[in-house]
Amino acid sequence: MTEPLSFVTAIFLGLFGASHCLVMCGGIAAAAGQADPHHRLRGALLFNIGRVSSYTLAGLIVGALGLWLADLHTQIGLVLRSIAGLMLMLMGLYVARWAMWLTRIEHLGRGIWSIAQPVAQKRMGRSDPLSQWLLGALWGWLPCGLIYSTLSWVAASADPLNGALAMLGFGLGTLPAIFSASMASVFLMGIINRKSIRVIAGTLLFGYGVFTLISVWQPYLF
């Protein structure tokens, strides 16, 4: 199996994907933070805690699935690792705004989202703590190419506990962007969306994906 996605690396993946996070979750995060002006901080925290908890659960499930698939046949692990490398490359291209192919993969999660969305909509605008947390938890299942890219690495590592930890790190990495949206921090969102930041992050992600593919196929090519 591939080397597990480290907690720190996962945090950086979340940070690098900040601009996409703002597009996908910025609006609802802002609404969650402003549902009750007197408890804006609490609303922002609960929404984000719910969202990150869903990522962590997804990491646990996908890590277990990858372990099960790898046990079926050793070649499946090779396929999973190759997919992880390709997804990281697509993630880099998307973050740098060089190609938007990653968004097409988001259609894969529409089935799950069709179940979660109606429940999430009923919680929108509510100011009680349970609704604010549940809204974030449900929004965590929104189809997202960046999440799928990270989950592909989690599946390739075939380690449920490390998968949960990696997705926890990814969720924490997205916090600066989404929390700033919840608190309407225009200054921080402006920094995150700078072109130079996106290009540097995208280049690093693309390079990480290339390195992953080389490490996977090197034993078979040389």
BAFI-3210 file (N, C-alpha, C; in Angstrom, 3 decimals, decimal comma, padded with zeros to 6 digits):
// residues 222
n [1|2|3|4|5|6|7|8|9|10|11|12|13|14|15|16|17|18|19|20|21|22|23|24|25|26|27|28|29|30|31|32|33|34|35|36|37|38|39|40|41|42|43|44|45|46|47|48|49|50|51|52|53|54|55|56|57|58|59|60|61|62|63|64|65|66|67|68|69|70|71|72|73|74|75|76|77|78|79|80|81|82|83|84|85|86|87|88|89|90|91|92|93|94|95|96|97|98|99|100|101|102|103|104|105|106|107|108|109|110|111|112|113|114|115|116|117|118|119|120|121|122|123|124|125|126|127|128|129|130|131|132|133|134|135|136|137|138|139|140|141|142|143|144|145|146|147|148|149|150|151|152|153|154|155|156|157|158|159|160|161|162|163|164|165|166|167|168|169|170|171|172|173|174|175|176|177|178|179|180|181|182|183|184|185|186|187|188|189|190|191|192|193|194|195|196|197|198|199|200|201|202|203|204|205|206|207|208|209|210|211|212|213|214|215|216|217|218|219|220|221|222]
n.u [000,833|000,267|002,166|000,748|-001,425|-000,215|-001,105|-000,377|000,175|-002,376|-003,693|-002,514|-003,483|-006,158|-005,877|-004,753|-006,854|-008,574|-009,834|-011,671|-013,244|-014,487|-016,180|-017,888|-018,875|-018,902|-021,114|-023,245|-021,949|-021,606|-024,285|-024,926|-023,367|-024,567|-027,146|-028,021|-027,371|-026,463|-025,100|-023,028|-020,400|-020,646|-022,409|-020,832|-018,751|-020,090|-021,213|-018,889|-017,636|-019,465|-019,240|-016,512|-016,569|-018,067|-016,351|-014,326|-015,630|-016,195|-013,588|-012,886|-014,680|-014,030|-011,330|-011,547|-012,926|-011,000|-009,086|-010,435|-010,819|-008,166|-007,377|-008,674|-007,338|-003,989|-003,371|-005,388|-004,717|-002,647|-004,068|-005,694|-003,754|-002,750|-004,974|-005,182|-002,878|-003,462|-005,787|-004,786|-003,218|-005,218|-006,506|-004,532|-004,420|-006,966|-007,044|-005,117|-006,436|-006,030|-007,184|-010,465|-011,347|-011,749|-014,169|-016,077|-016,071|-017,499|-020,107|-020,436|-021,185|-023,823|-025,962|-025,842|-025,996|-028,527|-030,089|-029,229|-029,530|-032,346|-032,862|-030,892|-031,679|-033,930|-032,806|-031,571|-031,124|-031,968|-031,327|-030,720|-028,389|-028,205|-029,319|-027,528|-025,138|-025,912|-026,522|-023,969|-022,828|-024,360|-023,839|-021,279|-021,339|-021,702|-021,268|-017,938|-015,054|-012,490|-012,589|-013,102|-010,740|-008,870|-009,946|-009,475|-006,788|-006,842|-008,270|-006,400|-004,383|-005,464|-006,168|-008,163|-008,177|-006,073|-007,139|-009,397|-008,080|-006,586|-008,604|-009,713|-007,596|-007,636|-010,119|-009,624|-007,742|-009,321|-010,622|-009,713|-010,652|-013,461|-014,352|-013,749|-015,543|-017,904|-017,714|-017,700|-015,249|-013,764|-011,183|-009,425|-010,464|-009,839|-007,050|-006,720|-007,803|-006,018|-004,313|-001,604|-001,234|-002,971|-001,751|000,780|-000,031|-001,489|000,535|002,221|000,494|000,002|002,585|002,954|001,125|002,286|004,677|003,605|002,540|004,897|006,278|004,601|004,689|007,344|008,772|007,914|008,721|011,434]
n.v [-001,203|002,362|005,018|006,230|009,056|011,820|013,568|016,285|016,795|016,430|018,579|020,688|020,100|020,753|023,508|024,386|023,992|026,035|028,142|026,828|025,724|027,981|028,635|026,403|026,106|028,561|030,380|029,100|028,785|031,406|032,084|030,357|031,397|033,825|033,390|033,789|036,729|037,396|035,229|034,599|033,605|031,150|029,822|029,670|028,042|025,634|024,866|024,371|022,406|020,332|019,902|019,099|016,802|015,102|014,778|013,366|010,989|010,048|009,547|007,414|005,439|005,179|004,483|001,973|000,645|000,712|-000,949|-003,361|-003,810|-004,002|-006,321|-008,183|-008,408|-007,936|-006,265|-004,425|-002,545|-001,230|000,031|001,757|003,442|004,641|006,043|007,829|009,418|010,574|011,998|013,882|015,366|016,425|017,937|019,831|021,173|022,247|023,940|025,829|026,977|026,137|024,068|022,685|020,128|018,540|019,175|017,712|015,244|015,554|014,921|012,310|012,102|012,807|011,176|010,587|013,215|013,964|012,807|013,953|016,727|017,719|017,476|019,120|021,609|022,130|022,838|025,201|028,593|028,293|028,864|027,323|025,274|022,473|022,363|024,010|022,575|020,176|021,078|021,711|019,144|017,723|019,233|018,540|016,371|017,293|017,064|017,167|017,789|018,185|016,997|014,370|013,846|013,826|011,726|009,623|009,149|008,358|005,965|004,508|004,165|002,341|002,192|002,473|004,000|005,841|007,010|008,334|010,177|011,580|012,816|014,359|016,132|017,315|018,599|020,441|021,967|023,323|025,117|027,918|029,234|028,619|029,310|032,007|032,865|032,312|034,203|036,442|037,513|039,466|040,302|038,103|036,215|037,446|037,238|034,451|033,966|035,025|035,163|034,412|032,801|030,702|029,637|028,774|026,876|025,107|024,188|022,815|020,773|019,438|018,574|016,852|014,885|013,861|012,863|010,856|009,064|008,325|007,023|004,868|003,415|003,080|000,683|-001,072|-000,115|000,334]
n.w [000,000|-000,396|001,162|004,202|004,218|005,729|008,754|008,838|006,119|005,086|006,249|004,838|002,291|002,638|003,162|000,727|-000,962|-000,419|-001,877|-003,483|-001,504|-000,489|-002,579|-002,661|-000,027|001,183|001,083|002,503|004,905|005,734|006,084|008,173|010,209|010,611|011,326|013,893|015,106|017,663|018,559|016,788|016,646|017,963|016,228|013,917|014,814|015,514|013,051|011,553|013,101|012,811|010,039|009,741|011,281|009,694|007,506|008,797|009,499|006,922|006,059|007,726|006,838|004,084|004,271|005,490|003,467|001,433|002,597|002,650|-000,117|-000,962|000,253|-001,266|-003,720|-004,714|-006,866|-006,923|-005,038|-006,376|-008,402|-006,870|-005,729|-008,017|-008,911|-006,788|-007,171|-009,692|-009,055|-007,259|-009,003|-010,672|-008,769|-008,219|-010,705|-010,723|-008,437|-009,118|-011,179|-013,805|-015,166|-015,126|-014,728|-012,501|-011,344|-012,684|-011,537|-009,285|-009,729|-009,015|-006,391|-006,141|-005,479|-002,699|-001,769|-002,569|-000,686|001,707|001,318|001,441|004,207|005,258|004,282|005,797|008,158|007,758|008,591|011,188|014,667|016,859|018,716|017,988|015,405|014,006|014,225|012,959|010,410|009,440|009,578|007,710|005,451|005,013|003,351|000,858|-002,655|-003,674|-005,424|-004,382|-001,870|-002,657|-003,979|-001,881|-000,395|-002,137|-001,795|000,834|000,582|-000,861|001,009|002,684|005,455|008,057|010,534|010,153|007,924|008,945|010,594|008,693|007,165|009,139|009,512|006,956|007,060|009,131|007,842|006,025|007,596|008,006|005,664|005,513|008,068|008,095|006,207|007,567|009,582|008,130|007,199|005,199|004,598|005,164|003,391|001,034|000,955|000,774|-001,718|-003,537|-006,649|-006,878|-004,619|-005,203|-007,505|-006,582|-004,668|-006,312|-008,041|-006,245|-005,392|-007,832|-008,414|-006,247|-006,895|-009,265|-008,225|-006,635|-008,568|-009,892|-007,818|-007,475|-009,909|-010,499|-009,648|-011,602|-014,008|-014,112]
ca.u [000,000|000,987|002,392|-000,435|-001,467|000,050|-002,035|000,097|-000,037|-003,810|-004,029|-002,111|-004,418|-007,326|-005,497|-004,545|-008,143|-009,419|-010,657|-012,797|-014,096|-015,291|-017,234|-018,822|-019,460|-018,826|-022,426|-023,983|-021,208|-021,947|-025,659|-024,919|-022,773|-025,383|-028,521|-028,290|-026,304|-025,966|-024,271|-022,409|-019,231|-021,120|-022,947|-019,719|-018,029|-020,900|-021,306|-017,607|-017,425|-020,296|-018,662|-015,269|-016,908|-018,495|-015,137|-013,619|-016,390|-015,971|-012,240|-012,928|-015,407|-013,269|-010,128|-011,956|-013,249|-009,739|-008,459|-011,184|-010,518|-006,767|-007,301|-009,221|-006,307|-002,905|-003,381|-006,350|-003,959|-001,931|-005,070|-006,092|-002,657|-002,680|-006,104|-004,830|-001,940|-004,168|-006,711|-003,993|-002,849|-006,424|-006,733|-003,581|-004,861|-008,170|-006,716|-004,390|-007,346|-005,493|-008,166|-011,556|-011,854|-012,088|-015,572|-016,919|-016,107|-018,446|-021,400|-020,493|-021,774|-025,179|-026,907|-025,809|-026,421|-029,974|-030,700|-028,857|-029,917|-033,643|-032,752|-030,064|-032,470|-034,844|-032,039|-031,030|-031,769|-032,260|-030,247|-030,447|-027,099|-028,320|-029,539|-026,310|-024,184|-026,426|-026,382|-022,579|-022,601|-024,993|-023,150|-020,030|-021,526|-021,890|-020,296|-016,793|-013,913|-011,318|-012,771|-012,936|-009,320|-008,226|-010,460|-008,841|-005,519|-007,223|-008,606|-005,163|-003,593|-006,119|-006,006|-009,343|-007,860|-005,305|-008,065|-010,178|-007,177|-006,238|-009,739|-009,801|-006,614|-008,140|-011,173|-009,002|-007,094|-010,320|-011,241|-009,500|-011,519|-014,887|-014,637|-013,735|-016,819|-018,918|-017,580|-017,678|-013,923|-013,425|-009,730|-008,817|-010,901|-009,089|-005,710|-006,837|-008,175|-005,015|-003,869|-000,279|-001,407|-003,587|-000,781|001,771|-000,684|-001,794|001,792|002,664|-000,406|000,251|003,866|002,737|000,456|003,279|005,573|002,867|002,485|006,250|006,598|003,769|005,031|008,806|009,238|007,492|009,269|012,894]
ca.v [000,000|003,619|005,602|006,927|010,509|012,327|014,561|017,614|016,914|016,572|019,962|021,533|019,865|021,573|024,910|024,662|023,988|027,028|028,932|025,986|025,603|029,197|028,557|025,333|026,189|029,910|030,988|028,470|029,060|032,769|032,052|029,693|032,293|035,017|033,016|034,443|037,739|037,460|034,043|034,324|032,756|029,796|029,245|029,349|026,905|024,422|024,491|023,809|021,147|019,345|019,626|018,346|015,477|014,293|014,414|012,341|009,752|009,595|008,994|006,114|004,506|004,945|003,747|000,586|000,106|000,482|-002,116|-004,532|-004,031|-004,421|-007,713|-009,033|-008,645|-006,965|-005,315|-003,366|-001,507|-000,475|000,887|002,796|004,399|005,391|006,983|008,874|010,329|011,323|012,927|014,992|016,199|017,165|018,910|020,917|021,934|023,004|024,997|026,872|027,456|025,797|023,163|022,487|018,763|017,929|019,422|016,678|014,091|015,853|014,316|010,974|012,150|013,381|010,266|010,844|014,584|014,054|012,394|014,888|018,110|018,145|017,609|020,300|022,817|022,372|023,387|026,510|029,732|028,044|029,338|026,429|024,594|021,197|022,633|024,567|021,476|019,226|021,688|021,498|017,711|017,341|019,931|017,833|015,358|017,966|016,571|018,071|017,143|018,248|015,961|013,076|013,687|013,424|010,411|008,613|008,829|007,613|004,606|003,845|003,824|001,157|002,259|003,214|004,995|006,905|007,702|009,271|011,239|012,387|013,666|015,369|017,146|018,045|019,497|021,542|022,834|024,172|026,017|029,355|029,749|028,506|030,076|033,419|033,126|032,327|035,442|037,527|038,122|039,765|040,432|036,786|035,574|038,080|036,648|033,069|033,929|035,647|034,308|033,867|031,720|029,579|029,039|028,054|025,699|024,176|023,595|021,851|019,633|018,713|017,896|015,764|013,828|013,268|012,079|009,668|008,134|007,793|006,069|003,682|002,645|002,933|-000,710|-001,829|000,507|000,376]
ca.w [000,000|-000,405|002,485|004,678|004,105|007,066|009,293|008,426|004,676|004,878|006,595|003,717|001,192|002,936|002,986|-000,688|-001,647|000,253|-002,790|-003,875|-000,329|-000,385|-003,598|-002,342|001,314|001,733|001,245|003,592|006,139|006,118|006,575|009,481|011,186|010,802|011,661|015,174|015,254|019,037|018,789|015,495|016,843|018,279|015,006|013,022|015,380|015,415|011,643|011,118|013,824|012,134|008,714|009,910|011,801|008,547|006,767|009,568|009,328|005,549|006,019|008,380|005,969|002,851|004,651|005,689|002,145|000,744|003,222|002,187|-001,526|-001,090|000,688|-002,322|-004,735|-004,560|-007,978|-006,638|-004,352|-007,405|-009,054|-005,920|-005,602|-009,273|-008,882|-005,822|-007,832|-010,737|-008,411|-006,729|-010,151|-011,052|-007,707|-008,444|-011,878|-010,368|-007,474|-009,845|-012,220|-015,118|-015,774|-014,179|-014,920|-011,217|-011,008|-013,297|-010,635|-008,216|-010,047|-008,431|-005,053|-006,159|-004,834|-001,253|-001,514|-002,774|000,575|002,779|001,035|001,994|005,665|005,512|003,990|006,907|009,281|007,389|009,228|012,595|015,537|017,979|018,532|017,283|013,984|013,441|014,081|011,977|009,093|009,034|009,377|006,446|004,363|004,798|002,315|-000,432|-003,653|-003,757|-006,044|-003,506|-000,852|-003,314|-004,257|-000,631|-000,040|-002,983|-001,130|002,034|000,147|-001,275|002,193|003,263|006,905|008,544|011,562|009,521|007,027|009,754|011,038|007,528|006,805|010,203|009,153|005,791|007,528|009,874|006,863|005,369|008,576|007,805|004,602|005,836|009,281|007,737|005,544|008,615|010,340|007,145|007,197|003,809|004,476|005,086|002,154|-000,051|000,939|000,326|-003,134|-004,392|-007,747|-006,591|-003,648|-005,909|-008,434|-005,784|-004,093|-007,392|-008,513|-005,240|-005,437|-009,077|-008,232|-005,302|-007,650|-010,159|-007,374|-006,226|-009,696|-010,122|-006,753|-007,658|-011,104|-010,667|-009,566|-012,778|-015,205|-014,075]
c.u [000,865|001,196|001,144|-000,312|-001,306|-000,950|-001,666|-000,135|-001,513|-004,279|-003,686|-003,008|-005,684|-007,053|-005,385|-005,864|-009,094|-010,336|-011,868|-013,775|-015,014|-016,443|-018,312|-019,574|-019,509|-020,174|-023,199|-023,283|-021,520|-023,358|-025,729|-024,381|-023,640|-026,835|-028,960|-027,167|-025,704|-025,046|-023,589|-021,220|-019,643|-021,647|-021,865|-018,972|-018,807|-021,032|-020,028|-017,264|-018,237|-019,717|-017,413|-015,553|-017,375|-017,300|-014,402|-014,310|-016,186|-014,591|-012,180|-013,573|-014,577|-011,978|-010,426|-012,284|-011,979|-009,020|-009,135|-010,865|-009,093|-006,590|-007,817|-008,158|-005,248|-002,913|-004,383|-005,665|-003,198|-002,868|-005,459|-005,011|-002,513|-003,790|-005,794|-003,886|-002,611|-005,115|-005,975|-003,554|-004,042|-006,743|-005,799|-003,987|-006,072|-007,839|-006,008|-005,236|-006,787|-006,441|-009,206|-012,145|-012,319|-013,567|-016,495|-017,062|-017,132|-019,820|-021,557|-021,205|-023,196|-026,204|-026,992|-026,364|-027,928|-030,732|-030,454|-029,417|-031,267|-033,594|-031,955|-030,861|-033,427|-034,141|-031,490|-031,835|-032,104|-031,056|-029,969|-029,180|-027,184|-028,481|-028,272|-025,238|-024,620|-026,325|-024,963|-022,298|-023,186|-024,275|-021,797|-020,115|-021,835|-020,849|-019,183|-015,592|-012,681|-011,395|-012,550|-011,471|-008,577|-008,675|-009,834|-007,500|-005,795|-007,543|-007,347|-004,310|-004,161|-005,941|-007,150|-009,014|-007,054|-006,186|-008,903|-009,316|-006,819|-007,378|-010,041|-008,828|-007,058|-009,208|-010,625|-008,306|-008,067|-010,901|-010,979|-010,437|-012,978|-015,245|-014,650|-015,017|-017,946|-018,915|-017,489|-016,354|-013,450|-011,917|-009,062|-009,208|-010,158|-007,691|-005,757|-007,075|-007,158|-004,503|-002,528|-000,359|-001,981|-002,588|000,261|001,167|-000,972|-000,560|002,291|001,793|-000,169|001,560|003,764|002,077|001,415|004,229|004,901|002,828|003,847|006,598|005,811|004,308|006,524|009,278|008,932|008,123|010,792|013,454]
c.v [001,249|004,125|006,350|008,441|011,086|013,402|015,963|017,828|017,131|017,992|020,898|021,325|020,701|023,052|025,272|024,721|025,042|027,778|028,131|025,829|026,819|029,174|027,573|025,577|027,600|030,529|030,421|028,702|030,456|032,826|031,421|030,616|033,493|034,700|033,661|035,439|037,791|036,281|033,626|033,380|031,315|029,103|028,821|028,117|025,609|023,941|023,798|022,516|020,029|018,935|018,759|016,947|014,554|013,871|013,274|010,987|009,181|008,966|007,607|005,072|004,156|004,188|002,270|-000,086|-000,205|-000,734|-003,395|-004,853|-004,548|-005,880|-008,676|-009,398|-007,552|-005,910|-004,186|-002,221|-000,629|000,499|002,045|003,869|005,253|006,435|008,137|009,889|011,193|012,363|014,117|015,933|017,044|018,249|020,106|021,798|022,799|024,185|026,154|027,512|027,231|024,871|022,817|021,080|018,128|018,090|018,356|015,468|014,299|015,244|012,943|010,966|012,666|012,496|010,507|012,230|014,744|013,634|013,426|016,296|018,519|018,340|018,857|021,581|023,150|023,010|024,779|027,619|029,527|028,411|028,425|025,622|023,300|021,416|023,158|023,496|020,520|019,778|021,492|020,043|017,243|017,983|019,286|016,767|015,975|017,447|017,586|017,319|017,131|017,186|014,586|012,804|013,207|012,036|009,307|008,193|008,005|006,166|003,829|003,432|002,611|001,085|003,095|004,321|006,150|007,706|008,733|010,450|012,166|013,325|014,691|016,495|017,977|019,049|020,685|022,512|023,757|025,225|027,504|029,956|029,756|029,300|031,571|033,792|033,208|033,648|036,667|038,279|038,336|039,808|039,069|036,069|036,160|037,518|035,242|032,988|034,591|034,666|033,661|032,701|030,495|028,872|028,225|026,762|024,655|023,463|022,527|020,593|018,782|017,931|016,712|014,577|013,107|012,369|010,775|008,632|007,505|006,739|004,775|002,789|002,424|001,470|-001,525|-001,306|000,449|-000,887]
c.w [000,000|001,019|002,932|004,501|005,501|007,454|008,810|006,935|004,372|005,214|005,436|002,502|001,388|002,732|001,507|-001,458|-001,140|-000,697|-003,253|-002,715|-000,186|-001,385|-003,168|-001,026|001,888|002,022|002,416|004,928|006,650|006,703|007,963|010,562|011,516|011,143|012,969|015,429|016,648|019,365|017,485|015,634|017,126|017,031|014,040|013,502|015,202|013,980|011,186|011,842|013,170|010,794|008,827|010,444|010,679|007,699|007,464|009,431|007,929|005,408|006,626|007,471|004,733|003,142|004,851|004,365|001,353|001,287|002,746|000,731|-001,721|-000,690|-000,378|-003,345|-004,631|-005,667|-007,759|-005,909|-005,321|-008,116|-008,149|-005,780|-006,859|-009,343|-007,936|-006,443|-008,874|-010,134|-007,815|-007,849|-010,607|-010,026|-007,876|-009,611|-011,545|-009,465|-008,164|-010,944|-013,636|-015,883|-014,716|-014,266|-013,620|-010,882|-011,598|-012,388|-009,531|-008,476|-009,398|-007,086|-005,001|-005,462|-003,338|-000,938|-001,687|-001,516|001,672|002,561|001,612|003,508|006,027|005,304|005,119|008,100|008,994|008,046|010,685|013,462|016,719|017,694|017,737|015,782|013,320|013,245|012,978|010,564|008,576|008,726|008,053|005,267|004,060|003,729|000,955|-001,432|-003,885|-004,309|-005,171|-002,401|-001,466|-003,628|-003,008|-000,205|-000,893|-002,396|000,129|001,677|-000,210|-000,081|002,920|004,777|007,476|009,547|010,983|008,560|007,764|010,182|009,875|007,148|007,888|009,901|007,966|006,216|008,294|008,927|006,156|006,312|008,321|006,757|005,029|007,086|008,984|007,012|006,567|009,374|009,431|007,160|005,764|003,611|004,298|003,803|000,959|-000,183|000,345|-001,179|-004,061|-005,439|-007,451|-005,614|-004,333|-006,811|-007,669|-005,221|-005,168|-007,912|-007,542|-005,259|-006,679|-008,963|-007,286|-006,001|-008,580|-009,372|-006,943|-007,347|-009,966|-009,084|-006,902|-008,779|-011,294|-010,593|-010,833|-014,064|-015,260|-013,431]
res [m|t|e|p|l|s|f|v|t|a|i|f|l|g|l|f|g|a|s|h|c|l|v|m|c|g|g|i|a|a|a|a|g|q|a|d|p|h|h|r|l|r|g|a|l|l|f|n|i|g|r|v|s|s|y|t|l|a|g|l|i|v|g|a|l|g|l|w|l|a|d|l|h|t|q|i|g|l|v|l|r|s|i|a|g|l|m|l|m|l|m|g|l|y|v|a|r|w|a|m|w|l|t|r|i|e|h|l|g|r|g|i|w|s|i|a|q|p|v|a|q|k|r|m|g|r|s|d|p|l|s|q|w|l|l|g|a|l|w|g|w|l|p|c|g|l|i|y|s|t|l|s|w|v|a|a|s|a|d|p|l|n|g|a|l|a|m|l|g|f|g|l|g|t|l|p|a|i|f|s|a|s|m|a|s|v|f|l|m|g|i|i|n|r|k|s|i|r|v|i|a|g|t|l|l|f|g|y|g|v|f|t|l|i|s|v|w|q|p|y|l|f]
***
